[in-house]
Amino acid sequence: MSASVTFTGLDEFIAAMKALPVELRDEGMAIVKEETNTAADEIRAEYGKAKEPTGNLLKGVKTEFPSSTVLVGIVKSTSRHSHLYEFGTQTRKTAS
């Protein structure tokens, strides 16, 4: 299954974010960082349930904040096998 998202007005939105007063931008960035870190913690908690012996799933969860002027936080998993945990390898069925 594939998905796509189309944004209209994204350039205008980014320009508006860059024009925010510094106090408001800093307050917004604090919220973005808190929510991004919370999301990363929740992902780590789910990965912890997998009881993966090397701990690479947990260690691979990273956060990024690419801009100080645009309120953006990114959570990503950099472990080589995270896609197996996220998407699986095949559809599994049980007898029940």
Backbone as CSV, one residue per row, in Angstrom:
resi,resn,N_x,N_y,N_z,CA_x,CA_y,CA_z,C_x,C_y,C_z
1,MET,0.849,-1.171,0.000,0.000,0.000,0.000,0.892,1.231,0.000
2,SER,0.587,2.183,-0.804,1.342,3.430,-0.796,0.395,4.577,-0.464
3,ALA,0.978,5.629,0.051,0.186,6.796,0.426,0.926,8.045,-0.007
4,SER,0.192,9.093,-0.196,0.821,10.370,-0.515,0.041,11.497,0.143
5,VAL,0.757,12.572,0.388,0.150,13.746,0.996,0.522,14.951,0.152
6,THR,-0.434,15.801,-0.109,-0.181,17.017,-0.860,-0.539,18.217,0.011
7,PHE,0.414,19.104,0.182,0.182,20.325,0.946,0.009,21.490,-0.007
8,THR,-1.007,22.266,0.224,-1.138,23.517,-0.516,-0.903,24.645,0.474
9,GLY,-0.144,25.626,0.063,0.146,26.744,0.940,1.300,26.490,1.892
10,LEU,2.094,25.433,1.636,3.196,25.107,2.534,4.252,26.212,2.535
11,ASP,4.565,26.768,1.389,5.568,27.846,1.333,5.129,29.047,2.162
12,GLU,3.845,29.383,2.078,3.324,30.501,2.860,3.374,30.200,4.358
13,PHE,3.068,28.953,4.713,3.113,28.538,6.110,4.533,28.646,6.661
14,ILE,5.506,28.167,5.914,6.904,28.245,6.353,7.338,29.699,6.500
15,ALA,6.935,30.537,5.576,7.274,31.957,5.681,6.646,32.577,6.925
16,ALA,5.408,32.202,7.239,4.739,32.712,8.431,5.444,32.235,9.700
17,MET,5.894,30.983,9.713,6.622,30.459,10.883,7.927,31.207,11.093
18,LYS,8.610,31.526,9.989,9.874,32.263,10.088,9.658,33.688,10.590
19,ALA,8.459,34.228,10.367,8.170,35.606,10.754,7.615,35.725,12.176
20,LEU,7.459,34.612,12.877,6.937,34.666,14.249,7.863,35.462,15.157
21,PRO,7.304,36.162,16.124,8.155,36.819,17.117,8.992,35.766,17.853
22,VAL,10.199,36.152,18.259,11.150,35.213,18.861,10.565,34.517,20.089
23,GLU,9.886,35.244,20.970,9.311,34.634,22.170,8.296,33.551,21.824
24,LEU,7.436,33.847,20.866,6.414,32.888,20.457,7.042,31.667,19.794
25,ARG,8.052,31.916,18.957,8.746,30.816,18.295,9.451,29.927,19.324
26,ASP,10.102,30.523,20.307,10.788,29.745,21.340,9.803,28.920,22.166
27,GLU,8.665,29.509,22.479,7.630,28.791,23.223,7.096,27.617,22.394
28,GLY,6.872,27.867,21.115,6.398,26.810,20.221,7.430,25.707,20.064
29,MET,8.708,26.086,19.979,9.757,25.084,19.820,9.871,24.219,21.066
30,ALA,9.655,24.780,22.235,9.672,23.997,23.471,8.574,22.936,23.435
31,ILE,7.400,23.310,22.927,6.292,22.359,22.808,6.638,21.270,21.791
32,VAL,7.195,21.668,20.647,7.571,20.699,19.610,8.604,19.712,20.164
33,LYS,9.607,20.213,20.890,10.635,19.331,21.451,10.036,18.361,22.469
34,GLU,9.155,18.866,23.323,8.527,18.003,24.324,7.719,16.890,23.661
35,GLU,6.917,17.238,22.667,6.087,16.246,21.988,6.929,15.266,21.173
36,THR,7.976,15.754,20.534,8.861,14.887,19.758,9.559,13.894,20.668
37,ASN,10.069,14.368,21.797,10.745,13.486,22.740,9.770,12.485,23.369
38,THR,8.539,12.910,23.612,7.519,11.997,24.140,7.224,10.891,23.130
39,ALA,7.102,11.261,21.862,6.860,10.260,20.816,8.017,9.267,20.746
40,ALA,9.240,9.762,20.828,10.414,8.885,20.795,10.404,7.934,21.992
41,ASP,10.048,8.446,23.167,9.972,7.600,24.369,8.911,6.510,24.211
42,GLU,7.773,6.853,23.617,6.711,5.870,23.403,7.152,4.786,22.418
43,ILE,7.882,5.176,21.392,8.389,4.207,20.420,9.404,3.290,21.096
44,ARG,10.303,3.868,21.896,11.286,3.055,22.623,10.584,2.063,23.547
45,ALA,9.504,2.492,24.190,8.763,1.604,25.090,8.188,0.418,24.315
46,GLU,7.664,0.666,23.125,7.128,-0.422,22.305,8.253,-1.333,21.818
47,TYR,9.369,-0.755,21.397,10.508,-1.565,20.962,11.029,-2.414,22.122
48,GLY,10.967,-1.874,23.343,11.424,-2.607,24.516,10.620,-3.873,24.751
49,LYS,9.368,-3.858,24.353,8.512,-5.043,24.504,8.959,-6.173,23.575
50,ALA,9.704,-5.831,22.523,10.171,-6.839,21.572,11.288,-7.689,22.166
51,LYS,11.901,-7.214,23.243,12.986,-7.942,23.920,14.066,-8.369,22.934
52,GLU,14.441,-7.448,22.090,15.478,-7.704,21.107,16.830,-7.766,21.828
53,PRO,17.617,-8.836,21.650,18.805,-9.058,22.477,19.909,-8.008,22.333
54,THR,20.072,-7.415,21.164,21.174,-6.458,20.985,20.828,-5.062,21.470
55,GLY,19.539,-4.756,21.564,19.129,-3.413,21.960,19.251,-2.381,20.854
56,ASN,19.531,-2.826,19.633,19.716,-1.889,18.528,18.439,-1.142,18.161
57,LEU,17.282,-1.774,18.325,16.028,-1.062,18.052,15.920,0.157,18.968
58,LEU,16.169,-0.053,20.252,16.077,1.050,21.217,17.114,2.121,20.938
59,LYS,18.355,1.697,20.705,19.442,2.650,20.466,19.246,3.438,19.174
60,GLY,18.516,2.841,18.225,18.354,3.469,16.921,17.311,4.567,16.858
61,VAL,16.507,4.751,17.907,15.477,5.795,17.877,16.146,7.139,18.133
62,LYS,16.058,8.034,17.157,16.714,9.347,17.223,15.698,10.456,16.990
63,THR,15.995,11.606,17.574,15.176,12.799,17.327,16.045,13.845,16.640
64,GLU,15.414,14.628,15.793,16.102,15.712,15.093,15.226,16.953,15.111
65,PHE,15.873,18.076,15.184,15.198,19.366,15.099,15.979,20.179,14.066
66,PRO,15.603,20.036,12.784,16.427,20.572,11.697,16.472,22.089,11.577
67,SER,15.584,22.796,12.232,15.550,24.252,12.060,15.171,24.914,13.375
68,SER,15.780,26.037,13.627,15.382,26.810,14.805,14.325,27.857,14.449
69,THR,14.049,28.001,13.164,13.056,28.996,12.748,11.733,28.374,12.329
70,VAL,11.753,27.100,11.948,10.523,26.405,11.582,10.282,25.335,12.642
71,LEU,9.087,25.297,13.183,8.780,24.405,14.297,8.566,22.981,13.802
72,VAL,9.668,22.224,13.737,9.630,20.865,13.223,10.471,19.957,14.111
73,GLY,9.907,18.799,14.455,10.647,17.770,15.164,10.465,16.461,14.429
74,ILE,11.540,15.683,14.317,11.497,14.431,13.572,11.934,13.300,14.500
75,VAL,11.183,12.210,14.485,11.561,10.984,15.184,11.804,9.947,14.111
76,LYS,12.973,9.287,14.164,13.216,8.230,13.194,13.994,7.103,13.847
77,SER,13.852,5.926,13.267,14.566,4.759,13.748,15.672,4.455,12.754
78,THR,16.902,4.464,13.247,18.048,4.265,12.370,18.591,2.846,12.409
79,SER,17.975,1.960,13.192,18.475,0.584,13.225,18.179,-0.080,11.887
80,ARG,19.061,-0.963,11.485,18.964,-1.578,10.166,17.729,-2.460,10.004
81,HIS,17.210,-2.974,11.093,16.094,-3.915,10.981,14.784,-3.363,11.559
82,SER,14.691,-2.077,11.766,13.460,-1.514,12.324,12.262,-1.748,11.408
83,HIS,12.494,-1.784,10.104,11.381,-2.027,9.180,10.747,-3.399,9.406
84,LEU,11.548,-4.372,9.854,10.988,-5.698,10.127,10.027,-5.643,11.304
85,TYR,10.387,-4.845,12.316,9.501,-4.699,13.471,8.260,-3.901,13.089
86,GLU,8.444,-2.834,12.333,7.330,-1.949,11.978,6.362,-2.591,10.994
87,PHE,6.878,-3.308,10.006,6.029,-3.810,8.923,5.935,-5.331,8.887
88,GLY,6.817,-6.037,9.596,6.808,-7.496,9.592,7.421,-8.060,8.325
89,THR,7.412,-9.360,8.233,7.974,-10.022,7.052,6.911,-10.722,6.228
90,GLN,5.808,-11.093,6.886,4.704,-11.728,6.170,3.467,-11.686,7.062
91,THR,2.308,-11.930,6.455,1.077,-11.980,7.227,1.079,-13.273,8.019
92,ARG,0.838,-13.160,9.319,0.865,-14.331,10.196,-0.556,-14.686,10.609
93,LYS,-0.831,-15.984,10.674,-2.142,-16.461,11.085,-1.950,-17.533,12.144
94,THR,-2.873,-17.593,13.077,-2.830,-18.640,14.087,-4.033,-19.539,13.910
95,ALA,-3.983,-20.675,14.571,-5.093,-21.632,14.464,-6.390,-21.069,15.024
96,SER,-6.269,-20.219,16.020,-7.486,-19.663,16.615,-8.000,-18.537,15.771
